[in-house]
Amino acid sequence: MARPALLVIDKPVGLTSHDVVNIVRRGTHIRKAGHTGTLDPSASGVLVVLLGGATRLAEYLLESDKEYDAIIHFGLATSTHDAAGLVTASGPVTFSQPDLEQALASFEGESLQTPPAYSALKVEGRKAYELARKGEVVDLEPRLIRIYQIALLDWAAPQAHIRVRCSRGTYLRSLARDVGERLQSPAHLEALRRLRLGPFSIEQAVSLDELRSHFTPPTWPDIALPATAVLPSWQKIELNDAQVLQLQRGMALEASGAAGRAQAVGPDGELVAIVEGDADGRHWLPRKVLTEV
């Protein structure tokens, strides 16, 4: 079984997130690999690929906040709400920069956002974009999102360069559409770059070219991060060899004052399991075991 680890990759424009995972699988010869949050082919930036037992940690990154740089193009709306779609409407760009800044600020905080029809969300078991491509009407329910901060970095009509820090489930394509509607000017997302996913930033990311250079000879483990990097703020408990074996066998560990969730780390520093204190605080219970006997 592959040692639980992860790679932080700067996904280029033109590839799907699944394309990048396949490149990692072929280069590392590890079949058990998966990404943590899809980036559209037209988007670039931070894509975290989990390897081996670390794939069991995907849910924690999927729940993480994200940060993006984006360009909204006003005056044109498209079928997909991004530059890949067909133009569906056009109109003037007559608002001022203060109007734009006010409109952007109005989206900070919690709100209900309707996802784009061209998305991977499921509708009666089928992906929404598959239905939309066939011309079927896709009716997606609005979802609660939170935008923590949205800032205008540059305004050169008809393009606005913005930075957004937001919760999971936020679609920047939908945000572009909604900002345009607020300003009575059709709009779409022209470009998108993810700068941060949870604890991982673009400064940590390696390009695909750099990653490929580590496949032969196989030096990619030198640039991989340990599974413990996924949850840097969590408490850690250190295990001896006997306790590692207990958790790998699904057994509870006796403890004093066990409370909340913790990372259980072996003598070699490897993340063995996610554990949780029982109601009495006397045992650590295994919740996710990342390594095998």
ABEGO torsion letter per residue (X at the ends): XBBBBBBBBBBBBGBBAAAAAAAAAAAAGBABBBBBEBBBAABBEBBBBBBEAAAAAAAAAAABBBBBBBBBBBGBBBAAGBAABBBABBBBBABBAAAAAAAAAAABEBBBBBBBABBABBBGGBBAAAAAAAGBBBBBBBBBBBBABBBBABBBOABBBBBBBBBBGBBAAAAAAAAAAAAGBBBBBABBBBABBEABBAAABBBAAAAAAAAOBBAAAAABBBAAAABAABBBBBBBAAAAAAAAAGBBBBBBGBBEBBBBBBAAGBBABBBBBBAAGABBBBABBABBX
